Amino acid sequence: MPLVFTEQGIAMLSSVLNSERAILVNIVIMRTFVRLRNLQAACEDLARRLEGLQQKYATHDMQIQQIFACIKKLITPPGSGHRQIGFLSPKKSNSPESR
């Protein structure tokens, strides 16, 4: 046997019990069920919103990482692999005979 009443069980019980105290207790219990239902709905809504935020910011994290990678490429000084622009002239030796 269950140890607690459901919301429908409380409603049926209130139709059987007619004392002043039983009616007041049933009203309090019914209000508690309503609060629990509202709390559960609020928690589900909060969980749904949190999931949406996680998905939204997960894509933002990837985009921010891509932006940082591009910025690092832009601020990195060029390496020695770059060719010098212009014409190359034949090298002259610095010896006194070639002067």
Secondary structure by P-SEA (a helix, b strand, c coil): ccccccaaaaaaaaaacccaaaaaaaaaaaaaaaaaaaaaaaaaaaaaaaaaaaaaaaaaaaaaaaaaaaaaaaacccccccccccccccccccccccc
